[in-house]
């Protein structure tokens, strides 16, 4: 995902409490850059490992 065009920043944040979970918040240049990144087979393969829910993939 970091190799996709339009990435501005991708900082890691620890969750409150015990801090055992990290969250990667990716900043993209535009909504189009985000859509382009999440509409790749690479992202689909990563997302397949997680429970279904609301996501940006609905706009692919």
C-alpha positions, 0 to 999 in steps of 0.5 A: 500500500505504501508503494501506491501513488498519492501517499503523503504520510502513514504514521503508526498509532498505539491504541489507548489502554494497554497499547498492544494494537497499532493503527496505521492511518494513511494520508492520501493526496485526494479521495481519488488517490485513496480510491486508486490505492484500495481498488488494487488486488494487493489491497483486496488480498489484505482486506480478505483477512479481516471481517467484512464491514464498511470500507472504501472498496464499495466505490471500486 
